Amino acid sequence: MPDDKTVKVGSRDRATDILFVCSDLLVGGTERQLTAIAPGLVRLGWRVSVYSLAGRGPLQAELAHGAVTVILPPMNRSPNDTSWIKRIFARGLTAVHLAFLMLKARPAIIHFMLPEAYLVGAPLAKLARIPVKIMSRRSLNLYQKNSFVRNIEHWLHRSMNAILGNSLNVIRELKGEGVPSARLGLIYNGIDLDPFADFDARKSERISLGFKPSTFVMCMVANLISYKGHRDLVEALGQMASKLPADWHLLLVGRDDGMGAQLRKQAEQFGIVKNISFLGSRSDVPDLLAASDLGILCSHQEGFSNAILEGMAARLPMIVTDVGGNSEAVIDGVTGLVVPANDPARLGAAIVKLATNQDMRNTFGAAGYARVSGHFGMDRCVAAHDQLYRTLLAGGAPGDLAQIRSS
């Protein structure tokens, strides 16, 4: 166990009880989880701050609305900046600023989200002797192909009081990296069910989108990134178009990270571009899901997907690929169908199976809602973090908590 001195449970003599360090405040799965967890902790009495390494982002206002203090570096970092000198200078300035913040605020707990935040912030927290240090791994470790990154992370693991995973597959990988079971904790993503509570919104939402009552609507919520599998989905639909209902439509919801033009060209080649809407980032995801008949996530890698939980909360049957925690959320043949990744043929067959069987869709959708409401509520997720923090402040470990124990 790390040998840093701990502080007493309930101590409020620090300017910041919890400091989250994240890579950015863009609209992504981890960022949205943080935007929900942090205000929940505030409501439980914690004082929470979030430091964004990249500076401003669209989720900043949501955090501030939840009484979370957002701290930004002196220099806002643009993802489109092509000057390597400017990028290096910005990162160096950010690291110095974060180090001074740690020394001045002396947070009781510092919690790192995503690899960049861990690599930049954890060495600083170690030097600043922050009492409780936590890292959350929210994806598979494929990014560790770089041996330098892998070795640095393995070294940093030793100084963490707790290392969290959000799926069993992530936990298995962390064990393989040498993290002791006592310091490992499993906390699944949580979701606020309230935005999905209007089960009668389907008709009005479909009318607003211009769909007929007979239109079969599919929805995939994922930023347009290669590993999310959008190309597989377009190929699957192109191959199976003749077997789908005559009037079908796919809604692609998510920020275009450079793949949009490729996907449109691919859809044109299959002759299905008119059946696909590229909606970009949206704030009305619950409404779009309410208008849909089927939810899909065909990613090649995942930690644990919020989009799957949102689809289940909207009572949609889900088709997901068997990667990361997808099959821990969706029970194959009960709440949806689980298919291999990188397999457009199997994906297409699953889509046709559900597109042509409304009774199965209804059964899976109802079972999915029961599962997400019983196991993946945001209140449960926030409570798990709260209990973990208090246990760590008292000198305990994740292994002391049955509800998050990894084995």
C-alpha positions in Angstrom: 0.0 0.0 0.0 1.2 3.6 -0.6 2.7 5.0 2.6 1.4 8.5 2.4 -0.3 9.8 5.6 -4.1 9.6 5.4 -6.6 12.1 6.8 -9.7 11.5 8.9 -13.1 10.7 7.4 -15.3 13.8 7.2 -12.4 16.2 7.5 -13.4 19.5 6.0 -10.2 21.5 6.8 -9.0 21.5 3.2 -9.9 23.9 0.4 -10.8 20.9 -1.8 -11.8 17.5 -0.7 -11.8 15.9 -4.1 -9.9 17.0 -7.2 -10.7 15.2 -10.4 -8.1 15.5 -13.2 -9.4 14.8 -16.6 -8.0 15.2 -20.1 -10.8 17.5 -21.4 -14.4 18.5 -21.1 -15.5 17.4 -24.5 -18.7 15.2 -25.0 -17.4 11.7 -24.5 -18.4 8.8 -22.3 -15.9 9.4 -19.5 -16.5 13.1 -19.5 -20.3 12.6 -19.3 -19.8 10.2 -16.4 -17.7 12.7 -14.5 -20.3 15.4 -15.2 -22.9 13.2 -13.5 -20.8 11.8 -10.6 -19.2 15.1 -9.5 -22.4 16.9 -8.8 -23.8 13.8 -7.1 -20.8 13.9 -4.7 -21.5 17.6 -4.0 -25.0 16.7 -3.0 -23.6 14.2 -0.5 -21.5 17.0 1.1 -18.2 16.8 -0.7 -16.4 19.8 -2.1 -15.5 18.8 -5.6 -13.2 20.4 -8.2 -12.4 19.3 -11.7 -9.2 20.2 -13.5 -9.3 19.9 -17.3 -5.9 19.6 -18.9 -7.1 20.8 -22.3 -9.0 23.8 -20.9 -12.6 24.8 -21.8 -15.1 22.3 -23.1 -18.9 22.0 -23.6 -19.4 20.2 -20.4 -18.0 22.9 -18.2 -21.3 24.6 -17.8 -23.0 21.4 -16.6 -20.3 20.9 -13.9 -20.7 24.5 -12.8 -24.4 24.1 -12.6 -23.9 21.2 -10.2 -21.8 23.4 -7.9 -18.6 21.8 -9.0 -15.6 24.1 -9.3 -14.0 23.9 -12.7 -10.3 24.8 -12.9 -8.6 25.5 -16.2 -5.0 25.7 -17.2 -3.5 29.1 -18.1 -3.5 28.2 -21.8 -6.5 26.6 -23.5 -5.4 23.8 -25.8 -6.9 23.5 -29.3 -7.2 20.0 -30.7 -6.6 21.5 -34.2 -3.3 23.2 -33.2 -0.6 21.9 -35.6 2.3 23.6 -34.0 4.3 21.0 -31.9 6.2 23.8 -30.2 3.0 25.4 -29.0 1.6 22.0 -27.9 4.7 21.2 -25.9 4.7 24.6 -24.3 1.0 24.4 -23.4 1.4 20.9 -21.8 4.4 22.1 -19.8 2.7 25.2 -18.6 -0.4 23.1 -17.7 1.8 20.6 -15.7 3.4 23.5 -13.7 0.0 25.1 -13.0 -1.5 21.7 -11.8 1.5 21.1 -9.6 1.1 24.5 -7.9 -2.6 23.9 -7.5 -2.0 20.6 -5.7 0.5 22.3 -3.4 -1.8 25.2 -2.7 -5.2 23.5 -2.4 -3.9 20.3 -0.8 -6.9 18.2 -1.8 -7.6 15.2 0.4 -8.3 13.0 -2.6 -7.1 13.3 -6.2 -8.8 11.1 -8.8 -7.4 10.7 -12.4 -9.7 10.0 -15.3 -8.2 8.9 -18.7 -4.5 8.1 -19.6 -3.3 11.6 -20.2 -4.6 12.9 -16.9 -2.9 9.9 -15.2 0.5 10.3 -16.9 0.6 14.0 -16.3 -1.0 14.3 -12.9 0.0 11.2 -11.0 3.7 12.0 -10.8 2.8 15.5 -9.6 0.5 14.1 -6.9 3.2 11.7 -5.7 5.7 14.6 -5.4 3.0 16.8 -3.7 2.3 14.0 -1.2 -1.5 14.0 -1.8 -2.9 11.7 0.9 -5.3 9.6 -1.4 -4.6 9.0 -5.0 -7.0 7.1 -7.4 -6.8 6.2 -11.0 -9.9 5.1 -13.1 -9.2 2.9 -16.1 -12.2 3.3 -18.4 -11.0 1.5 -21.5 -9.0 -1.5 -22.5 -5.3 -1.0 -22.5 -4.7 -1.1 -26.2 -3.2 2.4 -26.0 -0.3 0.9 -24.1 1.3 -0.4 -27.3 3.9 2.2 -26.7 6.2 0.5 -24.2 7.2 3.9 -22.6 3.6 4.6 -21.7 3.1 1.0 -20.5 6.2 1.1 -18.2 5.3 4.6 -16.8 1.8 3.5 -16.0 3.0 0.3 -14.3 5.3 2.4 -12.2 2.5 4.8 -11.3 0.2 2.0 -10.3 2.4 1.3 -7.2 1.7 4.8 -5.8 -2.1 4.7 -6.1 -4.3 4.0 -3.1 -7.0 2.6 -5.4 -7.3 1.7 -9.1 -10.8 1.4 -10.5 -12.1 -0.4 -13.5 -15.6 -0.1 -15.0 -15.9 -3.6 -16.4 -14.6 -7.1 -15.5 -12.4 -7.1 -18.7 -10.7 -3.9 -17.6 -10.2 -5.4 -14.1 -8.6 -8.5 -15.7 -6.2 -6.3 -17.6 -5.2 -4.3 -14.5 -4.5 -7.5 -12.6 -2.3 -8.5 -15.5 -0.4 -5.3 -15.1 0.4 -6.3 -11.5 -2.2 -4.3 -9.5 -3.0 -6.2 -6.3 -6.6 -7.3 -5.9 -6.9 -5.4 -2.6 -6.3 -2.1 -4.4 -8.6 -2.8 -7.3 -12.2 -1.8 -7.4 -15.0 -2.4 -9.9 -17.5 0.4 -10.2 -19.8 0.2 -13.2 -21.0 3.3 -15.0 -24.2 4.8 -13.8 -27.1 6.5 -15.6 -29.8 9.0 -14.6 -33.0 7.4 -15.6 -35.2 10.5 -15.3 -34.5 11.9 -18.9 -35.8 8.6 -20.3 -38.9 8.4 -18.1 -41.4 9.7 -20.8 -42.3 6.4 -22.4 -45.1 8.0 -24.3 -42.8 10.4 -26.2 -42.3 8.0 -29.1 -45.1 9.2 -31.4 -44.4 12.9 -31.1 -40.6 12.4 -31.5 -41.0 10.4 -34.7 -43.3 13.0 -36.1 -40.8 15.7 -35.3 -38.1 13.7 -37.2 -40.3 13.1 -40.2 -40.7 9.4 -39.7 -43.8 7.5 -40.6 -45.4 5.1 -38.0 -44.1 2.2 -40.1 -40.5 3.4 -40.4 -38.0 1.1 -38.7 -35.5 3.3 -37.0 -32.1 2.3 -35.6 -29.8 4.5 -33.5 -26.1 4.4 -32.7 -24.7 6.9 -30.2 -20.9 7.1 -30.6 -18.5 9.7 -31.8 -17.3 9.0 -35.3 -14.0 7.3 -34.4 -12.6 4.3 -36.2 -12.7 1.9 -33.3 -16.4 2.5 -32.8 -17.1 0.3 -35.8 -19.3 2.6 -37.9 -17.8 1.2 -41.1 -18.8 -2.3 -40.0 -22.4 -1.0 -39.5 -22.6 0.7 -42.8 -21.3 -2.5 -44.5 -23.7 -4.7 -42.6 -26.7 -2.5 -43.6 -25.5 -2.4 -47.2 -25.3 -6.2 -47.4 -28.6 -6.8 -45.7 -30.6 -3.9 -47.1 -32.8 -6.2 -49.2 -33.8 -8.1 -46.1 -34.7 -5.1 -44.0 -38.1 -3.5 -43.9 -38.7 -1.4 -47.0 -38.8 1.8 -44.9 -35.8 1.9 -42.6 -33.5 4.6 -41.2 -30.3 4.8 -39.2 -29.5 7.7 -36.8 -25.8 8.3 -36.2 -25.3 10.5 -33.2 -21.9 11.7 -32.2 -19.1 14.2 -32.8 -17.3 13.8 -36.2 -13.7 13.1 -35.4 -12.8 12.9 -39.1 -14.7 9.8 -40.4 -17.9 11.5 -41.6 -16.9 11.9 -45.2 -15.6 8.3 -45.4 -18.8 6.9 -44.0 -21.0 9.0 -46.4 -18.9 7.8 -49.4 -19.2 4.2 -48.2 -23.0 4.6 -47.8 -23.2 6.0 -51.3 -21.4 3.0 -52.7 -24.0 0.7 -51.1 -26.8 3.0 -52.2 -28.1 3.6 -48.7 -26.9 7.1 -48.0 -30.5 8.4 -48.1 -31.3 6.0 -45.2 -28.7 7.4 -42.8 -28.8 10.7 -40.9 -25.5 12.1 -39.5 -26.7 14.1 -36.6 -23.4 15.1 -34.9 -23.3 15.8 -31.2 -26.8 16.2 -29.7 -28.2 17.2 -26.4 -31.5 15.4 -27.1 -30.3 11.8 -27.1 -33.2 10.6 -24.9 -35.6 12.0 -27.5 -33.8 10.4 -30.4 -33.8 7.0 -28.6 -37.5 7.4 -27.9 -38.1 7.7 -31.6 -36.1 4.5 -32.3 -36.8 0.8 -32.5 -33.3 -0.6 -32.1 -30.1 0.5 -30.4 -26.7 -0.5 -31.7 -23.1 -0.2 -30.5 -20.6 -2.2 -32.7 -17.3 -0.9 -31.3 -14.0 -2.8 -31.5 -13.0 -1.8 -28.0 -14.8 -0.5 -24.9 -14.4 -0.1 -21.2 -18.1 0.1 -20.4 -20.4 2.1 -22.6 -22.8 4.8 -21.4 -24.6 4.6 -24.8 -25.6 1.0 -24.1 -27.2 2.0 -20.8 -29.0 4.9 -22.4 -30.5 2.6 -25.0 -31.6 0.2 -22.4 -33.1 3.0 -20.3 -35.1 4.0 -23.4 -36.4 0.4 -23.5 -34.6 -0.4 -26.7 -33.4 -3.9 -27.6 -29.6 -3.6 -28.0 -27.2 -5.1 -30.5 -23.6 -4.9 -29.2 -20.2 -6.3 -30.0 -18.5 -8.7 -27.5 -15.8 -6.3 -26.4 -15.0 -4.7 -23.0 -18.0 -4.6 -20.7 -20.6 -4.7 -23.5 -21.7 -8.2 -22.7 -21.8 -7.4 -19.0 -24.5 -4.8 -19.7 -26.4 -6.6 -22.4 -27.3 -10.2 -21.7 -27.3 -12.1 -25.0 -30.8 -13.4 -25.8 -32.4 -11.6 -22.8 -31.9 -7.9 -23.3 -30.5 -7.9 -26.8 -28.0 -9.7 -29.0 -24.2 -9.9 -28.6 -22.1 -10.4 -31.8 -18.4 -10.6 -32.5 -16.6 -7.4 -33.3 -15.2 -6.7 -36.8 -17.9 -9.0 -38.3 -20.3 -7.1 -40.5 -22.1 -10.3 -41.6 -23.0 -11.4 -38.1 -23.9 -7.8 -37.2 -26.2 -7.6 -40.2 -27.8 -10.9 -39.4 -28.6 -9.7 -35.9 -30.1 -6.5 -37.2 -32.4 -8.4 -39.6 -33.4 -10.8 -36.8 -34.6 -8.0 -34.6 -35.9 -5.8 -37.4 -38.3 -8.6 -38.5 -39.5 -9.6 -35.0 -41.3 -6.9 -33.0 -42.3 -9.2 -30.2 -38.6 -10.1 -29.6 -37.8 -6.4 -29.6 -40.5 -5.6 -27.1 -39.4 -8.4 -24.8 -35.7 -7.5 -25.0 -36.5 -3.8 -24.5 -38.5 -4.4 -21.3 -35.9 -6.7 -19.9 -33.2 -4.2 -20.7 -35.0 -1.4 -18.8 -35.4 -3.7 -15.8 -31.7 -4.5 -15.9 -30.5 -0.9 -16.2 -32.8 0.4 -13.5 -31.8 -2.4 -11.1 -28.1 -2.4 -11.6 -26.8 0.7 -13.3 -28.6 3.7 -11.7 -26.5 6.9 -11.2 -27.4 6.9 -7.4 -25.7 3.5 -7.0 -22.6 4.7 -8.9 -22.3 7.9 -6.8 -22.8 6.0 -3.6 -20.0 3.5 -4.5 -17.6 6.4 -5.1 -18.7 8.1 -1.8 -18.1 4.9 0.2 -14.8 4.3 -1.5 -13.5 7.8 -0.7 -14.5 7.5 2.9 -12.9 4.1 3.2 -9.6 5.3 1.7 -9.5 8.4 4.0 -9.9 6.1 6.9 -6.9 4.1 5.7 -8.8 1.2 4.1 -8.7 -0.2 0.6 -11.2 -1.1 -2.2 -10.9 -4.7 -1.1 -12.6 -3.8 2.2 -15.9 -2.9 0.3 -17.9 -5.9 -0.8 -19.9 -3.8 -3.3 -16.9 -2.9 -5.4 -14.4 -5.7 -4.5 -12.9 -6.9 -7.7 -12.7 -10.6 -6.8 
